[in-house]
Amino acid sequence: MNISRHFGAAIAMAAFGLTACASSPAPIVGAAVSQPRADLGQGLYSQARPATYALRPSDQISINVFREPDLSVGEVMVGVDGSVSLPLLGTIPAAGMTTRELEQDVAKRLLAAGLRTPMVSVNIANYASHLVTVEGSVEDPGVYAFQPGSRLSSAIAMGGGPTRTANTQQVAVFRESPDGVMIALFDYSQMRQGTMLDPVLAPGDRVVMGTDGLPVFYQDVLKTLPALGVFATVAVQSGN
């Protein structure tokens, strides 16, 4: 889903109302908030890279078949339909599988095609589906690829870090969810001191350093957030 288009639609329909999940208490500034707390709506914050990663469209992978260079692929992209094209096997599904599962699937298919005891290894060359947009008062705004498990501070670093005049206490993160656009506000200065959560990025996140340049609608939304580091969902309601 195009985040910018979704934001534009939300702004256009702002007159219909805004609902924010504002029942969470304000977090205590200190060591306690350096760990996720479910009571603050932070249950989805991860402290480590996921043990398993499911391949997604646009990820680039390499597939090596031991002692079979003609059947190996140095780099292939997972297509928008979730498939990859391999020698002998043609087009096969890949999205949704871990690298281990894809190794087993390719080996099984090669065995059925007549190859004796195929040994297959799959590696991820580029997590191209994991993109974050970094905007606002950073030295090098843009769209960057990141590895699963990367954190908000990493996105800011990829954007060249804050400018000299940046308001580092106002970092907005926009994230899409099945319920709509979620917004949270973070204090980069506290993150660097280790006194505030440094959340794990999600594919499609939009990070804005300094919120003065945001549309007034979103500046107003940020003022309603119950606490720093807590995502609230912006929901559009139909008027009567």
Beta strands, then each sheet from edge to edge (+ up, - down):
strand 1: 60-65
strand 2: 73-77
strand 3: 83-86
strand 4: 90-93
strand 5: 120-126
strand 6: 131-136
strand 7: 142-145
strand 8: 171-177
strand 9: 180-186
strand 10: 206-209
strand 11: 232-234
sheet 1: 2+ 1- 5+
sheet 2: 3+ 4-
sheet 3: 7+ 6- 10- 8+ 9- 11+
end
